[in-house]
Every structure is written in structure tokens, then in C-alpha cells.
Amino acid sequence: MREAHSMTLQSLAFPLDEFYAVAGRALPELSAIDGAEMPEPYRSLLVHLSDMTSTLESFHGDRLKLEVLSSRVDGGIYLREVLLRLEKSGKPVEFGAIRIHLDRFKPEPRKLILGGKVPLGRVLAEQKVPFTSRPNGFFRIAADSFIGPLLVAEEGARLYARRNTLSDPAGEPLAEIVEILPQ
């Protein structure tokens, strides 16, 4: 039973766990939670079928800017760790670990994605890329010495997150994302 639970936790952390492994960091403590148990405002911000860019822009009343912290291309897969910040104040509003299937995008959206200046949700909207958003699960994660400073959270602080998959109309994944919000 414990192994099945840890597999669930492992899949919830994907692709964040890959970035941590490459960097030689231990994954922070995390625990799966039901979306209905998540406190507000995290429930409204995470438990939905929309992309995070539009959700966070609507909530904060400001456009988001993208900061790519690390990235690499592995065949047709683009992996990146990102910080989304409010344009006006620079306040961080999400840390994300993303695995993007570049071969499932037309040339212009692919160029914008690789350019690393525009959040994925805005690329999808502005380039009229059809997609569905399907959260695979929700979890709490302890801020560690990497994520804590990025989200201005003390080490050990409880942060809320989701594992989400954006898919094309045929159901093929466009991106798998871990989205972690600050306190």
C-alpha cells in the first residue's frame, strides 16, 4: 500500500522530480490532497480546468511575465523551470516545472515557446492553439532552499500545487506541468 501511495506522489511531482534529480537536490516533502480540501484562495486558483496564465492574470489584475530559470531540449521535448511574475510589481505568483512536447506545436507557437519570453498559456491563447486542461492531482509541498526564495516563502512553509496536463483535441499531451503557488 505504501509503494502505491509513493508512486502516486512520484507521479504528482512529475516533471518537477526530473529537475530535482538533474540538479542533485532531494525533492521537498509533499502530500497529496483532494482539491475540495484545499483552502482558499488556492482552491480557486488551482482547482479548475483552465490554464494558469489566464487564471492568475484574472486573479491579480495584471499580466504575467515569464522568467525561465533552467531549460533543456531533449529530442522533441522541451523541459523548463519557470517563475511567473506580475508585470507591474515583479511579485512571483507561480513556480512551474514544465515538460512541453514541441513536435505537437506548429512553427510559430514553437518559436514563441522556445523564445522563453511569453507564458505558455498566453502562447496557446494568442496563437489559437486548441487545448484542454486536466489537473491530474493536487498536493501540498514544503518550501525548500530552492523554491522558498523564488516564491518568497520561508523554508518549510506549506505551499499548494497541482499537477496538470494540457492536451490537444486528439488527447495527446502538449505539456505536463507542476504549478506551485506562493503563500
LUMFIFI-522900 format. One line per 10 residues: for each residue y, z, x of N, C-alpha, C. Coordinates in steps of 0.001 Angstrom, whole numbers, padded with zeros to 6 digits. Layout:
Y:Z:X:Y:Z:X:Y:Z:X | ...
# end
This chain:
-001194:000000:000825:000000:000000:000000:001254:000000:000867 | 001243:000746:001939:002414:000818:002810:002676:-000535:003482 | 001613:-001238:003883:001792:-002538:004515:002432:-003530:003550 | 001986:-003515:002295:002572:-004421:001302:004052:-004108:001125 | 004405:-002816:001128:005802:-002428:000981:006611:-002889:002188 | 006068:-002727:003395:006799:-003145:004583:006935:-004666:004622 | 005946:-005404:004097:006078:-006854:004023:007230:-007210:003095 | 007361:-006494:002005:008468:-006723:001088:009785:-006456:001797 | 009860:-005357:002526:011081:-005035:003257:011357:-006085:004323 | 010300:-006535:004997:010466:-007559:006023:011009:-008846:005403
010450:-009257:004266:010928:-010491:003642:012357:-010317:003121 | 012718:-009116:002683:014094:-008864:002247:015069:-009036:003407 | 014658:-008695:004591:015533:-008746:005761:015636:-010144:006372 | 014827:-011094:005905:014850:-012442:006466:016069:-013216:005968 | 016856:-013844:006819:016673:-014108:008234:017375:-013104:009173 | 017932:-012017:008635:018589:-011016:009483:017649:-010525:010576 | 016387:-010317:010215:015416:-009815:011189:015261:-010757:012386 | 015384:-012060:012158:015273:-013024:013260:016426:-012859:014254 | 017638:-012665:013737:018790:-012474:014627:018640:-011194:015443 | 018163:-010150:014788:017973:-008886:015494:016907:-009029:016577
015828:-009745:016283:014762:-009933:017271:015278:-010707:018478 | 016026:-011774:018235:016571:-012582:019330:017514:-011750:020197 | 018314:-010877:019562:019274:-010047:020296:018630:-008816:020919 | 017350:-008563:020610:016667:-007393:021149:017127:-006090:020515 | 017619:-006181:019282:018069:-004984:018560:017006:-004588:017538 | 016880:-003285:017295:015994:-002802:016231:016706:-002976:014902 | 015988:-003479:013913:016555:-003665:012573:016945:-002312:011990 | 018127:-002197:011391:018516:-000915:010786:017562:-000526:009656 | 017553:000749:009337:016742:001249:008228:017215:000600:006935 | 016250:000106:006152:016612:-000455:004853:015587:-000067:003813
016025:-000036:002568:015125:000287:001466:015451:-000590:000273 | 014390:-001142:-000323:014543:-001999:-001497:015005:-001168:-002681 | 015873:-001749:-003494:016312:-001100:-004727:016344:-002132:-005845 | 016242:-001656:-007045:016368:-002511:-008213:017855:-002794:-008413 | 018192:-004026:-008758:019591:-004383:-008962:020287:-003502:-009981 | 019557:-003075:-011010:020141:-002227:-012055:020511:-000845:-011525 | 019896:-000422:-010420:020172:000896:-009833:021369:000880:-008889 | 021851:-000307:-008560:022938:-000425:-007608:024239:000070:-008241 | 024991:000907:-007532:026255:001384:-008103:027317:000286:-008102 | 028301:000452:-008970:029444:-000461:-008972:030357:-000109:-007812
031100:-001013:-007252:031233:-002414:-007657:030161:-003326:-007065 | 029226:-002749:-006292:028210:-003565:-005624:027332:-004321:-006609 | 027022:-003699:-007744:026180:-004390:-008728:026866:-005673:-009191 | 028143:-005585:-009536:028877:-006776:-009991:029001:-007821:-008892 | 029093:-007359:-007652:029290:-008283:-006535:027991:-008895:-006014 | 026856:-008249:-006266:025592:-008724:-005701:024551:-009160:-006730 | 024555:-008551:-007895:023502:-008809:-008883:023986:-009879:-009865 | 023853:-011146:-009447:024278:-012294:-010255:023640:-013554:-009685 | 023851:-014664:-010370:023248:-015927:-009950:024291:-016895:-009382 | 025360:-016370:-008825:026415:-017198:-008241:026402:-017075:-006726
027181:-017950:-006087:027330:-017833:-004642:028301:-016700:-004350 | 028225:-016148:-003145:029070:-015005:-002791:030508:-015407:-002506 | 030729:-016607:-002004:032106:-017015:-001695:032972:-016930:-002938 | 032568:-017591:-004011:033385:-017591:-005231:033441:-016199:-005858 | 032351:-015460:-005796:032318:-014107:-006361:033298:-013194:-005636 | 033264:-013206:-004310:034154:-012337:-003534:035609:-012787:-003626 | 035849:-014102:-003664:037227:-014579:-003811:037808:-014162:-005151 | 037020:-014245:-006196:037477:-013827:-007521:037750:-012326:-007551 | 036843:-011528:-006996:036980:-010068:-006995:038215:-009618:-006217 | 038430:-010213:-005047:039520:-009783:-004168:040830:-010527:-004415
040787:-011598:-005204:042002:-012360:-005483:042579:-013034:-004247 | 041721:-013459:-003338:042163:-014098:-002098:041049:-015017:-001618 | 041438:-016065:-000914:040441:-016953:-000321:039794:-016273:000874 | 038588:-016713:001181:037857:-016164:002322:037932:-017109:003503 | 037968:-016526:004691:037844:-017331:005900:036541:-016930:006580 | 035977:-017872:007272:034673:-017706:007913:034842:-017445:009401 | 034122:-016451:009893:034057:-016184:011322:032584:-016255:011716 | 032224:-017231:012533:030846:-017371:012981:030666:-016480:014213 | 029767:-015505:014104:029521:-014547:015182:028508:-015073:016187 | 027495:-015753:015686:026493:-016387:016547:025850:-017506:015740
025371:-018516:016449:024710:-019622:015747:023799:-020363:016715 | 022833:-021046:016121:021966:-021922:016902:021308:-022919:015951 | 021013:-024081:016489:020306:-025107:015731:018901:-025183:016294 | 017921:-025156:015404:016512:-025238:015786:015899:-026348:014937 | 015856:-027567:015482:015392:-028711:014698:016387:-028983:013584 | 015913:-029042:012345:016783:-029262:011189:017303:-027978:010582 | 017114:-026861:011277:017536:-025552:010765:018749:-025056:011553 | 019758:-024602:010831:020958:-024028:011440:020993:-022554:011063 | 020963:-021704:012076:020992:-020256:011856:022337:-019724:012323 | 022946:-018877:011494:024207:-018287:011928:024413:-016909:011316
025059:-016052:012104:025526:-014756:011628:027019:-014930:011406 | 027495:-014474:010248:028895:-014702:009906:029547:-013440:009350 | 030846:-013443:009444:031666:-012427:008807:032633:-013180:007910 | 032692:-012797:006640:033676:-013371:005734:034826:-012384:005637 | 036041:-012904:005835:037246:-012076:005804:038222:-012634:004771 | 039050:-011737:004216:040115:-012188:003334:041151:-012922:004187 | 041643:-014043:003682:042606:-014835:004454:043892:-014064:004741 | 044442:-013387:003723:045754:-012742:003889:045701:-011520:004796 | 044751:-010633:004569:044717:-009366:005312:043755:-009367:006495 | 042790:-010282:006493:041769:-010283:007536:040683:-009249:007311
040761:-008532:006195:039771:-007488:005890:038376:-008107:005741 | 037360:-007530:006419:035994:-008050:006272:035418:-007674:004902 | 034812:-008657:004232:034248:-008403:002900:032759:-008739:002807 | 032189:-009330:003870:030744:-009569:003885:030289:-009913:005294 | 029142:-009366:005663:028414:-009808:006846:027206:-010574:006329 | 026938:-011731:006901:025800:-012511:006442:024978:-013065:007583 | 023690:-013188:007335:022756:-013868:008231:022161:-015008:007409 | 022311:-016241:007899:022003:-017417:007087:021108:-018389:007842 | 020143:-018905:007117:019260:-019972:007624:019499:-021169:006712 | 020116:-022225:007265:020519:-023396:006481:019641:-024589:006861
019112:-025270:005852:018278:-026462:006041:019200:-027684:006092 | 019652:-028045:007284:020640:-029115:007455:020163:-030455:006908 | 018871:-030743:007028:018344:-032034:006595:018412:-032240:005090 | 018754:-031213:004335:018846:-031330:002879:020293:-031547:002418 | 021188:-031753:003377:022597:-031999:003070:022985:-033403:003489 | 023912:-034007:002729:024480:-035299:003098:025371:-035096:004326 | 025752:-036183:004996:026511:-036057:006249:027800:-035229:006177 | 028645:-035425:005165:029924:-034711:005135:029753:-033203:004966 | 028955:-032724:003983:028753:-031276:003922:028090:-030724:005185 | 027164:-031467:005771:026503:-031030:007008:027539:-030862:008122
028469:-031806:008233:029527:-031741:009248:030394:-030494:009021 | 030754:-030216:007773:031570:-029037:007466:030818:-027744:007774 | 029540:-027714:007451:028724:-026525:007732:028682:-026273:009239 | 028387:-027306:009999:028295:-027164:011453:029655:-026879:012091 | 030740:-027282:011417:032088:-027031:011924:032437:-025548:011961 | 031762:-024746:011122:031927:-023297:011156:033287:-022773:010749 | 034043:-023533:009964:035375:-023079:009541:035435:-022742:008053 | 034504:-023297:007280:034535:-023171:005824:033294:-022406:005344 | 033484:-021358:004509:032313:-020650:003981:031380:-021603:003230 | 030087:-021335:003312:029085:-022211:002699:029351:-022426:001208
029689:-021381:000480:029945:-021519:-000958:031068:-022500:-001251 | 032117:-022496:-000426:033223:-023436:-000617:032783:-024853:-000272 | 031978:-025011:000779:031448:-026344:001113:030670:-026891:-000074 | 029801:-026072:-000649:028989:-026515:-001782:029868:-026923:-002963 | 030895:-026114:-003261:031777:-026396:-004401:032625:-027639:-004154 | 033294:-027686:-003000:034215:-028792:-002735:033496:-030115:-002514 | 032282:-030068:-001980:031508:-031285:-001751:030605:-031613:-002944 | 030727:-030816:-003996:029959:-031023:-005235:028452:-031141:-004964 | 027962:-030213:-004119:026535:-030151:-003823:025880:-029329:-004931 | 024980:-029930:-005706:024322:-029159:-006764:023364:-028123:-006168
023404:-026909:-006720:022530:-025851:-006203:022328:-024790:-007269 | 021275:-024024:-007063:021066:-022806:-007839:021032:-021656:-006854 | 021437:-020503:-007336:021428:-019282:-006532:020440:-018341:-007179 | 019484:-017843:-006385:018463:-016955:-006925:018249:-015788:-005973 | 018822:-014621:-006305:018556:-013445:-005474:017063:-013118:-005465 | 016536:-012844:-004269:015126:-012502:-004111:014910:-011001:-004097 | 015986:-010237:-003952:015873:-008788:-003931:017156:-008144:-003449 | 017225:-006842:-003674:018402:-006053:-003334:017969:-004867:-002493 | 018852:-004421:-001612:018479:-003294:-000759:019696:-002542:-000253 | 019410:-001324:000212:020376:-000512:000952:020017:-000667:002415
021043:-000669:003255:020809:-000779:004689:021782:000151:005395 | 021300:000816:006424:022150:001727:007188:022996:000916:008168 | 024300:001191:008184:025168:000546:009172:024714:000989:010558 | 024564:000043:011450:024163:000363:012823:025322:000049:013767 | 025060:000103:015061:026129:-000104:016040:026602:-001557:016089 | 025881:-002476:015438:026313:-003868:015365:027073:-004140:014062 | 026437:-003869:012926:027036:-004175:011625:028176:-003209:011282 | 028034:-001935:011652:029055:-000941:011329:030454:-001353:011745 | 030690:-001659:013026:032039:-002049:013442:032539:-003327:012752 | 031637:-004263:012472:032044:-005502:011810:032583:-005234:010411
031932:-004315:009697:032323:-004012:008317:033157:-002735:008211 | 033618:-002237:009347:034452:-001024:009411:033748:000130:008682 | 032495:000349:009060:031688:001420:008473:031140:002290:009601 | 031071:003580:009352:030505:004493:010344:029014:004242:010484 | 028504:004459:011682:027072:004301:011908:026312:005215:010954 | 025295:004676:010313:024500:005422:009349:025001:005305:007917 | 026201:004759:007727:026735:004601:006365:025806:003717:005545 | 025702:004019:004262:024840:003258:003356:025601:002035:002853 | 025064:000869:003158:025643:-000386:002701:024682:-001044:001720 | 025219:-001880:000840:024386:-002564:-000147:024343:-004050:000158
023184:-004644:-000155:022954:-006022:000241:021998:-006722:-000715 | 021916:-008028:-000534:020916:-008816:-001256:020364:-009889:-000348 | 019181:-010329:-000682:018546:-011492:-000045:018612:-012579:-001098 | 019209:-013704:-000770:019450:-014763:-001740:018950:-016092:-001204 | 018514:-016960:-002111:018139:-018320:-001755:018957:-019282:-002587 | 019610:-020222:-001903:020302:-021319:-002573:019369:-022514:-002494 | 019110:-023153:-003643:018159:-024261:-003696:018787:-025503:-004301 | 018234:-026658:-003943:018693:-027915:-004540:018029:-028079:-005909 | 018415:-029116:-006674:017839:-029287:-008021:016318:-029434:-008047 | 015713:-029883:-006946:014250:-030014:-006881:013578:-028685:-006552
014388:-027629:-006303:013830:-026319:-005984:013611:-026087:-004499 | 013996:-027051:-003667:013858:-026900:-002219:014993:-026028:-001692 | 014707:-025091:-000805:015774:-024218:-000311:016804:-024970:000530 | 018069:-024715:000219:019177:-025201:001039:019530:-024145:002077 | 019476:-022865:001648:019826:-021765:002555:019173:-020481:002084 | 018742:-019670:003048:018260:-018311:002790:019260:-017388:003464 | 019701:-016390:002706:020840:-015594:003165:020612:-014106:002911 | 020975:-013284:003902:021125:-011847:003692:022625:-011611:003634 | 023087:-010976:002555:024509:-010739:002328:024738:-009245:002210 | 025495:-008689:003171:025732:-007245:003239:027217:-006987:003016
027515:-006065:002100:028904:-005760:001777:029358:-004461:002439 | 030659:-004357:002741:031180:-003098:003300:031269:-002034:002215 | 031546:-000798:002639:031689:000312:001683:032945:000127:000869
# end
